Amino acid sequence: MDEFEAAELFVEIARSYSPILASKRQRLARRVPEETVWVRADRTRIGQIVSNLISNSSKYSPEGSAIELEVQERSDGLEVVVRIMASAFR
């Protein structure tokens, strides 16, 4: 188990997808907590899960789509949501 700052991980993942999304004219909107939220979990595995969700969202969405990564702190942990908003830029 690692202890890490949640927003830092999600921003890092989102930035890594910029070139892929740009090639399909897709946009990734991030809504992550502004305050520092520490998480105790396997950072690598959480990163892989979120990366896979973003990757699949891009892969199976049409050109010009918008993808949203939303992270909210809950009393029992974090809630991570990846949404696809197709046809955002057509």
C-alpha angles and dihedrals in degrees: 000000000000130000111221143156108262102212092051092058095046094046090049091052093046092051091051090060096052096099094047093048093045091055089059094038088245125146129213116208116197125206108180130154114277092210121074112270117187118206129195106208142099100297093196094053094044088050091051093050094050091043091053092050092051093043093051091045090055095041096051098038126086123254111279096032125141121226122198126206110196123182122185130179113235129186091256099038140297129325114213119192128181114193131184118215103189123207094020094143106029 
